Amino acid sequence: MTIKPHYAFDCIRADEVAECWEGVPKDLYTKIWSKIVPHQRPFPNIEHSGPHDHIGHENLASYWDFFTPSEQELLNNLARKNV
């Protein structure tokens, strides 16, 4: 069975989930910072663009396969509570 990411993960980065959302368990927080954040590209130079130009840049959905099905389910539950 394939678990699709919550629509919020098309816009939000994994590090934002780890740092800003309530209820993220320590083991998931640690995995995000050790396994996903190192792969995320930094934001491009935004001097000539606005913040809306970068919505979805390196979003969590792009890294969905890094998570186990149980972690995906947990993330979707967290999204329903935090969005």
Backbone as CSV, one residue per row, in Angstrom:
resi,resn,N_x,N_y,N_z,CA_x,CA_y,CA_z,C_x,C_y,C_z
1,MET,0.843,-1.179,0.000,0.000,0.000,0.000,0.893,1.248,0.000
2,THR,0.597,2.155,-0.881,1.342,3.404,-0.975,0.645,4.470,-0.143
3,ILE,1.422,5.136,0.690,0.894,6.239,1.488,1.315,7.530,0.807
4,LYS,0.330,8.310,0.416,0.626,9.586,-0.240,0.864,10.661,0.812
5,PRO,1.795,11.572,0.543,2.040,12.637,1.511,0.883,13.629,1.573
6,HIS,0.642,14.133,2.752,-0.349,15.186,2.972,-0.007,16.361,2.050
7,TYR,-1.014,17.050,1.562,-0.785,18.155,0.616,0.150,19.229,1.183
8,ALA,0.205,19.388,2.490,1.074,20.412,3.097,2.546,20.156,2.782
9,PHE,2.898,18.888,2.566,4.298,18.544,2.331,4.772,18.924,0.929
10,ASP,3.860,19.420,0.095,4.257,19.960,-1.202,4.839,21.363,-1.048
11,CYS,4.587,21.982,0.096,5.031,23.367,0.320,6.077,23.505,1.420
12,ILE,6.027,22.632,2.396,6.867,22.802,3.578,8.108,21.911,3.517
13,ARG,9.196,22.412,4.055,10.450,21.664,4.098,10.488,20.784,5.352
14,ALA,11.283,19.738,5.291,11.414,18.813,6.418,11.944,19.517,7.662
15,ASP,12.905,20.417,7.501,13.447,21.106,8.670,12.396,21.992,9.332
16,GLU,11.468,22.533,8.551,10.381,23.324,9.128,9.451,22.451,9.959
17,VAL,9.179,21.250,9.481,8.349,20.314,10.240,9.024,20.001,11.567
18,ALA,10.290,19.658,11.517,11.022,19.281,12.721,11.068,20.414,13.743
19,GLU,11.280,21.627,13.271,11.475,22.748,14.182,10.199,23.461,14.609
20,CYS,9.183,23.454,13.768,8.020,24.310,14.017,6.755,23.573,14.418
21,TRP,6.660,22.306,14.105,5.419,21.592,14.388,5.436,20.989,15.780
22,GLU,4.274,21.009,16.407,4.113,20.385,17.715,3.890,18.891,17.551
23,GLY,4.454,18.119,18.477,4.197,16.689,18.506,5.153,15.827,17.710
24,VAL,6.236,16.393,17.184,7.203,15.598,16.421,8.050,14.812,17.419
25,PRO,7.972,13.479,17.377,8.756,12.674,18.312,10.265,12.865,18.088
26,LYS,11.021,12.677,19.155,12.466,12.908,19.089,13.144,12.057,18.016
27,ASP,12.736,10.790,17.873,13.385,9.932,16.871,13.107,10.416,15.448
28,LEU,11.914,10.931,15.189,11.598,11.477,13.864,12.350,12.789,13.649
29,TYR,12.402,13.627,14.663,13.166,14.875,14.608,14.626,14.580,14.260
30,THR,15.200,13.608,14.938,16.601,13.231,14.708,16.805,12.710,13.292
31,LYS,15.883,11.890,12.807,16.000,11.353,11.447,15.931,12.475,10.421
32,ILE,15.015,13.395,10.606,14.888,14.511,9.666,16.205,15.267,9.576
33,TRP,16.799,15.570,10.719,18.032,16.360,10.729,19.248,15.565,10.267
34,SER,19.263,14.267,10.499,20.454,13.496,10.122,20.366,12.884,8.727
35,LYS,19.168,12.570,8.251,19.019,11.857,6.977,18.457,12.707,5.839
36,ILE,17.720,13.759,6.137,17.059,14.514,5.075,17.654,15.907,4.900
37,VAL,17.770,16.644,5.975,18.273,18.016,5.873,19.636,18.087,5.173
38,PRO,20.563,17.157,5.420,21.842,17.239,4.703,21.714,17.124,3.173
39,HIS,20.613,16.556,2.697,20.390,16.414,1.249,19.661,17.610,0.641
40,GLN,19.070,18.447,1.479,18.317,19.585,0.965,19.270,20.666,0.444
41,ARG,18.942,21.149,-0.741,19.709,22.259,-1.297,19.273,23.547,-0.603
42,PRO,20.202,24.471,-0.388,19.823,25.745,0.238,18.925,26.553,-0.699
43,PHE,18.256,27.525,-0.122,17.431,28.411,-0.936,18.312,29.158,-1.928
44,PRO,17.811,29.385,-3.147,18.571,30.192,-4.106,18.638,31.641,-3.621
45,ASN,19.493,32.400,-4.233,19.620,33.815,-3.900,18.265,34.479,-4.130
46,ILE,17.729,35.094,-3.090,16.390,35.668,-3.221,16.410,37.186,-3.403
47,GLU,17.573,37.746,-3.709,17.652,39.197,-3.908,16.730,39.693,-5.016
48,HIS,16.577,38.899,-6.061,15.790,39.339,-7.212,14.468,38.582,-7.326
49,SER,14.008,38.068,-6.212,12.735,37.357,-6.210,12.051,37.584,-4.871
50,GLY,10.813,37.185,-4.800,10.065,37.321,-3.562,9.963,35.992,-2.845
51,PRO,9.528,36.005,-1.611,9.443,34.760,-0.849,8.491,33.737,-1.463
52,HIS,7.483,34.206,-2.170,6.533,33.273,-2.776,7.130,32.517,-3.957
53,ASP,8.227,33.019,-4.496,8.879,32.352,-5.619,9.544,31.043,-5.199
54,HIS,9.698,30.835,-3.920,10.434,29.672,-3.443,9.562,28.704,-2.654
55,ILE,8.269,28.893,-2.702,7.358,27.960,-2.034,7.526,26.591,-2.677
56,GLY,7.738,25.605,-1.862,7.895,24.242,-2.354,9.336,23.850,-2.632
57,HIS,10.268,24.796,-2.499,11.680,24.483,-2.739,12.148,23.430,-1.738
58,GLU,12.599,22.297,-2.252,13.099,21.203,-1.414,12.053,20.751,-0.395
59,ASN,10.813,20.655,-0.857,9.717,20.286,0.044,9.864,18.871,0.590
60,LEU,9.196,18.617,1.695,9.271,17.304,2.336,8.750,16.198,1.423
61,ALA,7.761,16.490,0.600,7.224,15.472,-0.312,8.307,14.922,-1.240
62,SER,9.305,15.741,-1.559,10.405,15.287,-2.415,11.253,14.209,-1.753
63,TYR,11.153,14.116,-0.449,11.950,13.157,0.327,11.067,12.088,0.983
64,TRP,9.852,11.961,0.526,8.870,11.068,1.129,9.375,9.630,1.231
65,ASP,10.104,9.174,0.219,10.582,7.788,0.211,11.685,7.524,1.230
66,PHE,12.229,8.573,1.843,13.223,8.396,2.898,12.577,7.864,4.172
67,PHE,11.260,7.999,4.281,10.537,7.605,5.486,9.916,6.222,5.336
68,THR,9.850,5.509,6.443,9.174,4.217,6.466,7.667,4.464,6.383
69,PRO,6.882,3.451,6.030,5.424,3.645,6.013,4.867,4.118,7.361
70,SER,5.391,3.624,8.461,4.881,4.068,9.765,5.252,5.533,10.017
71,GLU,6.424,5.955,9.570,6.807,7.367,9.696,5.960,8.237,8.776
72,GLN,5.648,7.742,7.600,4.790,8.485,6.681,3.409,8.684,7.291
73,GLU,2.885,7.638,7.895,1.580,7.738,8.537,1.624,8.746,9.685
74,LEU,2.687,8.691,10.475,2.855,9.633,11.577,2.952,11.065,11.054
75,LEU,3.723,11.280,10.003,3.841,12.615,9.414,2.489,13.128,8.916
76,ASN,1.729,12.273,8.260,0.402,12.691,7.788,-0.513,13.050,8.955
77,ASN,-0.442,12.286,10.049,-1.232,12.611,11.238,-0.793,13.945,11.837
78,LEU,0.522,14.171,11.877,1.033,15.453,12.379,0.558,16.610,11.490
79,ALA,0.540,16.386,10.183,0.078,17.427,9.260,-1.380,17.781,9.530
80,ARG,-2.203,16.777,9.739,-3.630,17.043,10.016,-3.800,17.866,11.297
81,LYS,-2.893,17.710,12.254,-2.989,18.442,13.516,-2.347,19.823,13.451
82,ASN,-1.360,19.997,12.589,-0.583,21.235,12.578,-0.885,22.191,11.445
83,VAL,-1.654,21.750,10.469,-1.946,22.619,9.319,-3.306,23.256,9.516
